[in-house]
Amino acid sequence: FGSAARSFTMSSPSKRREMDVMKLMMSDYNVEMINDGLNEFNVDFHGPKQSLYETGVWKIRVELPDAYPYKSPSIGFVNKIFHPNVDELSGSVCLDVINQSWSPMFDLLNVFEVFLPQLLLYPNPSDPLNGDAASLMMKDRKQYDEKVKEYCERFAKKENDNKCTSEDESEEDEMSDNESVSSDDDDVAGHADP
């Protein structure tokens, strides 16, 4: 009996992972698997209503550790967001909130229906991952609000299909720089053609 109970607990984390991912897929969330496994996937996340982020749609990268649900998932924003508790370059989320209160009782739906909405509704500038956002929020709330809305508009619009990542933005910048130079290049290139 003891060995049967032991083997059940050994296999239960993978069953639980499967169940939680399926539950997320069957909910209103768009889930896109990465590498055909249940360890890594992207989820479309809409900003919570009555928040500065309500117009935004973010692609959230979720990585489940082997010890999930006993260890919290790793969460990161793929497209840019301006928030004191989200690292602007990597998109990683300050998971102190989750790590301190994470328990196997929670599942992936809790992350998207409770933790992330709370993160966006109640930013904490005193524990920043983005120092610029934190200091702006504390010094000039109006300017901070404007910048959040600008980021939502530029990087988290549904019609952008979440493809506007920081890499895409730098390519767009390079293209616009090249366009201003290209009018001269076209004349030169035009003369070279027979």
PyMOL commands that set and color helices and strands:
alter all, ss='L'
color gray80, all
select helices_A, chain A and resi 2-26+96-101+108-121+131-139+141-155+158-160+166-192
alter helices_A, ss='H'
color red, helices_A
select strands_A, chain A and resi 31-33+40-46+57-63+74-77
alter strands_A, ss='S'
color yellow, strands_A
deselect
rebuild
show_as cartoon
